[in-house]
Amino acid sequence: MLLGSGELSRELAIAFQRLGAEVIAVERYADAPAHGVADQSLVVKMTDADELAAVIGRLQPDFVVTLTDVIAADALTAAEDTGFSKVVPSARSVRLSTDSEGLRRLAADELGLPTAPFWFAGSLDELRAVAAHAGYPLLVKPVGVVASQARSLVSRPDDVEPAWQRAVAAGGRVTSTRVLAETVVEVDYHVTLLTVRSDGPKGPVMEFCVPIGHDEATGDVREYWQPQQMSDAALEAGKSIAARIVKALGGRGLFGVELMVRGDEVYFCDVTARPYESGLVTLRTQRLSVFELAARAILGLAIDTIMISPGGAQVMYAGREALEPRADARALADALRVPESDIRVFAHHEPEAPRRLGVALATAPDVSAARDRARQVSSALRRLWQPPSSPGPG
């Protein structure tokens, strides 16, 4: 059972089905992307613990996989306690990976992982006091929801109130009255270390994909590339951080551990306990994509994290405007004319902004060339969502 049926869930559903699994796709609205490929589809209010627990109890799936950041975690705990269904990776990991405060305190206070200096605020006045104490710039994020679009860079006192309002709104689906504020650390680059925890002959086994580089999540295009070059010391530090946080979360499956790197110094940022956007580049760079790795790990099957080619990806977003792709054969032809290119066009969109429109993918002999090719693919593909040119005056 997949809780959350967006475009990424659709890819995971297909990966499960290719391994012979029957998939039940659950979403809060009808005709979600994964509904179109699943063996059974349901519309459920997943923030209602009683309703969600009743559905899980009635169907008793072998595995319950959470693929959304808006979920009644109590229902997952109840399902786990019954023993009929295995919550993946675990109810605790799902709860913590969508709770910035609990996760950050686990990482920094309990595990002693290096992080940027951080504070929590439960009101606008508290956030103002944090800013006055910590100084500027600060990064303000929501607590209780994975919402990169709700992050704000606070550079001066006048920025504090808008940052607070944006964070507590958190996209409109979840209202939180607490925010995370952290010092902006000067780093060389950001990296995601995909970490797969599966069952081996002698117990749990952890494997790492080649590091994926990415920019800060800003604007309507987000870029990812693999590999991101790291020094040996930084890579070992990153793997140590990822292993410790994933072990603490528990369970088996795929985790995306986000890190900041400055020289040989590595800082923990965040972790998602499911396939996430940064892993889309693996659709072309690895023998097994992030979705295939997740499906195999969950089902207890053998995995490998071999990278077969350097690659780049650009993920395109839109705001609240309703955009549907136009039938533009020339745009598709131009995008796919780029050597070693591929695309994903998402015809269904989430009801709330930001909407993921599509992905431009490319590989090349080196990562720099792959990134350049992905930009070319993205430039052509974006024409699908641009209004047609008006004819000139006659």
C-alpha positions in Angstrom: 0.0 0.0 0.0 1.4 3.4 -1.1 0.3 6.3 1.0 0.7 9.2 -1.4 0.1 8.7 -5.1 1.9 11.6 -6.9 4.3 11.3 -9.9 7.2 9.8 -7.8 4.8 7.3 -6.3 3.8 6.3 -9.8 7.4 5.4 -10.6 7.6 3.4 -7.4 4.4 1.6 -8.1 5.7 0.5 -11.5 9.0 -0.7 -9.9 7.0 -2.8 -7.4 4.8 -4.3 -10.2 7.8 -5.3 -12.2 8.8 -7.4 -9.3 5.4 -9.1 -9.2 3.9 -7.1 -6.3 0.2 -5.9 -6.2 0.0 -2.2 -5.5 -2.7 -0.3 -3.7 -2.4 3.5 -4.3 -3.9 5.8 -1.7 -4.3 9.6 -2.1 -6.5 12.3 -0.7 -7.9 13.2 -4.2 -9.1 11.1 -7.1 -7.3 10.4 -10.3 -3.8 10.9 -8.8 -0.9 9.8 -11.0 -0.2 6.5 -9.3 -4.0 5.7 -9.4 -3.6 5.2 -13.1 -1.1 2.3 -12.8 -2.0 0.7 -9.5 -4.0 -2.5 -9.1 -6.3 -0.8 -6.7 -6.8 2.9 -5.9 -8.4 4.6 -2.9 -9.3 8.2 -1.9 -8.6 8.6 1.8 -8.2 11.6 4.1 -4.7 10.6 5.2 -4.6 13.2 8.0 -7.5 11.4 9.7 -5.9 8.8 11.9 -9.2 6.8 12.4 -10.0 6.7 8.7 -6.5 5.8 7.6 -6.1 3.1 10.3 -9.5 1.6 9.3 -8.4 1.3 5.7 -5.1 -0.3 6.6 -6.8 -2.6 9.0 -9.4 -3.7 6.5 -7.0 -4.4 3.6 -4.1 -5.6 5.7 -1.4 -5.0 3.1 2.0 -6.7 3.6 3.8 -3.3 3.4 2.6 0.2 4.1 4.9 2.7 2.3 4.5 6.4 3.2 5.3 8.8 0.3 3.8 12.0 1.6 4.8 14.5 4.2 1.2 15.0 5.4 0.1 11.9 7.2 -1.5 10.8 10.5 1.5 9.2 12.0 -0.6 7.7 14.8 -2.4 5.5 12.2 1.0 4.1 11.2 2.0 3.4 14.7 -1.4 1.5 15.2 -0.8 -0.5 12.0 2.7 -1.4 13.2 1.4 -2.5 16.6 -1.1 -4.9 15.1 1.7 -6.8 13.3 -0.5 -7.5 10.2 1.3 -4.9 8.1 4.9 -3.8 8.0 5.3 0.0 8.0 8.3 1.0 5.8 10.8 2.0 6.8 9.1 2.3 10.2 6.4 4.4 11.9 9.2 6.2 13.9 11.2 7.0 10.8 8.2 8.4 9.0 7.3 10.5 12.0 10.8 11.9 12.5 11.6 12.5 8.8 8.6 14.9 8.6 9.3 16.6 12.0 12.1 19.1 11.7 12.3 19.6 15.4 12.4 16.0 16.4 14.8 15.1 13.6 17.2 17.9 14.4 17.3 17.1 18.1 17.9 13.5 17.3 20.8 14.4 14.9 22.4 17.1 17.0 21.6 16.3 20.6 21.4 12.5 20.7 23.8 11.5 17.9 26.1 14.5 18.0 26.1 15.0 14.2 27.5 18.3 13.0 24.8 20.8 11.9 24.5 24.5 11.3 23.6 26.4 14.6 19.8 26.2 14.9 16.9 27.4 17.1 13.2 26.8 17.3 10.5 29.4 17.6 6.8 29.0 18.5 5.7 32.6 17.8 6.6 35.6 15.7 8.0 37.3 18.8 10.2 34.3 19.6 11.5 34.3 16.0 12.3 38.0 16.3 14.2 37.2 19.5 16.1 34.4 17.8 17.1 36.7 14.9 18.3 39.4 17.2 20.4 36.9 19.1 21.7 34.9 16.1 22.2 37.7 13.6 21.7 37.6 9.9 21.4 35.9 7.5 19.1 33.1 8.8 17.2 30.3 7.0 13.7 29.8 8.3 11.9 26.6 7.6 8.5 25.0 8.7 8.4 22.3 11.3 6.3 19.2 10.7 6.3 19.2 6.9 8.9 18.7 4.2 8.3 21.9 2.3 11.4 23.4 0.6 9.2 26.0 -1.0 8.3 27.4 2.4 12.0 28.1 3.3 12.9 31.8 3.5 16.2 33.6 3.7 16.0 36.3 6.4 18.6 39.0 5.7 17.2 41.9 7.8 14.6 42.5 10.6 11.9 43.4 8.0 12.2 39.8 6.6 11.3 38.1 9.8 7.5 38.5 9.7 7.1 37.4 6.1 9.3 34.4 6.7 7.2 33.4 9.8 4.0 33.7 7.8 5.3 31.6 4.9 6.7 28.9 7.2 3.5 28.5 9.3 1.4 28.3 6.2 3.6 25.5 4.8 1.8 25.4 1.5 -1.8 25.4 2.8 -2.2 21.7 3.8 -0.6 21.7 7.2 -0.6 24.5 9.7 2.4 24.5 12.2 3.0 27.0 14.9 6.7 26.3 15.2 9.6 27.1 12.8 13.2 26.1 12.6 15.8 29.0 12.2 19.4 28.2 11.4 22.5 30.1 10.6 23.4 30.2 6.9 26.7 28.3 6.7 29.1 29.2 3.9 29.6 25.9 2.1 31.2 24.7 -1.2 28.2 22.6 -2.3 25.1 20.6 -1.2 24.9 16.9 -1.7 22.4 14.1 -1.2 23.7 10.7 -0.2 21.1 8.0 -1.2 21.4 5.3 1.5 19.8 1.9 1.1 19.1 -0.2 4.2 18.2 -3.8 3.4 18.4 -7.2 5.0 21.5 -9.2 4.4 22.4 -12.8 5.4 23.9 -11.6 8.7 21.5 -8.8 9.5 20.9 -5.2 8.2 23.1 -4.0 5.4 23.7 -0.4 4.4 24.8 0.7 0.9 25.4 4.1 -0.6 24.9 5.5 -4.0 27.4 7.8 -5.6 26.9 11.4 -4.2 24.3 13.5 -6.0 25.0 17.3 -6.2 22.3 19.9 -6.2 21.7 23.6 -5.9 19.5 25.3 -3.2 15.8 24.8 -3.9 15.0 28.1 -5.4 13.1 29.3 -8.5 11.1 27.1 -10.9 14.0 24.9 -12.0 16.0 22.6 -9.7 19.2 21.0 -10.9 20.7 17.7 -9.8 23.8 15.8 -11.0 25.7 12.6 -10.3 28.5 12.3 -9.4 29.3 15.2 -7.1 33.1 15.1 -6.5 34.0 14.9 -2.9 37.4 14.6 -1.2 38.0 11.1 0.4 37.8 12.6 3.8 34.5 14.4 3.1 33.0 11.3 1.5 33.9 9.1 4.5 32.5 11.8 6.9 29.3 11.9 4.8 28.8 8.2 4.8 29.4 8.1 8.6 26.7 10.8 9.1 24.3 9.0 6.8 24.8 5.6 8.4 24.3 7.0 11.9 21.1 8.9 11.1 19.6 6.0 9.1 20.4 3.4 11.7 18.8 5.7 14.4 15.6 6.0 12.2 15.5 2.2 11.7 13.7 0.0 9.3 14.6 -0.9 5.7 14.2 1.0 2.5 15.7 4.0 0.8 16.8 7.2 2.6 17.9 10.5 1.1 20.4 12.2 3.4 21.0 15.8 2.6 24.4 17.3 3.6 26.4 20.5 3.3 30.1 20.3 2.5 32.9 22.8 3.0 36.3 21.3 2.2 36.6 18.2 4.3 33.9 19.4 6.7 30.4 17.9 6.4 27.2 19.1 8.0 23.9 17.2 8.4 20.9 19.0 6.9 17.9 16.7 6.5 16.8 13.2 5.7 13.8 11.8 3.8 12.7 8.2 4.4 11.5 7.6 0.8 12.5 8.2 -2.8 12.6 12.0 -3.4 13.2 14.4 -6.2 17.0 14.4 -6.0 17.0 10.7 -7.0 15.3 11.3 -10.4 18.8 11.7 -11.9 19.3 8.0 -11.2 16.7 7.1 -13.8 19.6 7.4 -16.3 22.8 7.3 -14.2 22.5 4.0 -12.3 21.8 0.4 -13.1 19.0 0.5 -10.6 17.1 3.7 -10.2 16.1 5.2 -6.8 12.6 3.6 -7.3 14.0 0.2 -8.1 16.4 0.3 -5.2 13.5 1.3 -2.8 11.3 -1.5 -4.1 14.0 -4.1 -3.8 15.0 -3.0 -0.3 11.4 -3.0 0.9 10.8 -6.5 -0.5 14.0 -7.9 0.9 15.7 -8.4 -2.4 19.3 -8.0 -3.5 20.4 -4.5 -4.6 23.4 -2.8 -6.1 24.2 0.9 -6.3 26.4 0.9 -9.4 26.5 4.1 -11.4 26.8 3.4 -15.1 27.2 7.0 -16.4 27.6 10.6 -15.2 24.3 12.4 -15.6 22.3 15.6 -14.9 18.6 16.4 -14.3 16.5 19.5 -14.3 13.1 19.4 -12.6 10.7 22.0 -13.8 8.0 23.6 -11.5 5.1 26.0 -11.9 3.2 28.1 -9.3 -0.5 28.1 -8.7 -1.4 28.7 -12.3 -3.1 25.7 -14.0 -0.7 24.6 -16.6 -1.3 21.6 -18.9 1.3 20.6 -21.5 0.6 21.6 -25.0 0.8 19.2 -27.9 4.1 20.5 -29.3 5.9 17.9 -31.3 8.7 20.4 -32.1 9.5 21.0 -28.4 9.7 17.3 -27.8 11.8 16.7 -30.9 14.2 19.5 -29.9 14.5 18.2 -26.3 15.2 14.6 -27.4 17.6 15.7 -30.2 20.1 16.4 -27.5 22.5 13.4 -27.3 21.8 10.8 -24.5 18.7 12.7 -23.4 15.4 11.6 -21.9 12.3 13.3 -20.5 9.4 12.8 -18.1 6.3 14.9 -18.7 3.9 15.0 -15.8 0.3 15.5 -17.1 -1.2 15.3 -13.7 -0.4 18.0 -11.1 -0.7 18.3 -7.3 -3.7 20.4 -6.3 -1.4 22.8 -4.4 1.6 24.8 -5.6 4.4 24.2 -6.4 3.5 21.8 -9.2 6.1 19.6 -10.7 5.8 19.7 -14.5 8.5 17.5 -15.9 12.1 16.3 -15.8 14.9 16.8 -18.3 17.6 14.1 -18.1 20.9 13.6 -19.9 24.1 11.6 -19.6 27.5 12.2 -21.0 31.1 11.0 -20.5 31.6 13.6 -17.8 29.3 15.4 -15.4 29.9 18.9 -16.7 28.8 17.8 -20.2 25.8 16.0 -18.8 24.7 19.0 -16.9 25.0 21.2 -20.0 23.0 18.6 -22.0 20.3 18.5 -19.3 20.0 22.3 -19.5 19.5 22.1 -23.3 16.8 19.5 -22.8 15.1 21.6 -20.1 15.2 24.7 -22.3 13.4 22.9 -25.1 11.0 21.0 -22.9 9.8 24.1 -21.1 8.1 25.3 -24.3 5.4 22.8 -23.6 4.1 25.0 -20.9 4.5 28.3 -22.6 1.5 29.9 -24.3 1.7 29.8 -28.1 3.0 32.9 -29.8 0.4 35.4 -31.0 0.4 36.0 -34.8 1.9 39.2 -35.8 -0.1 42.0 -37.4 -1.1 41.3 -40.9 
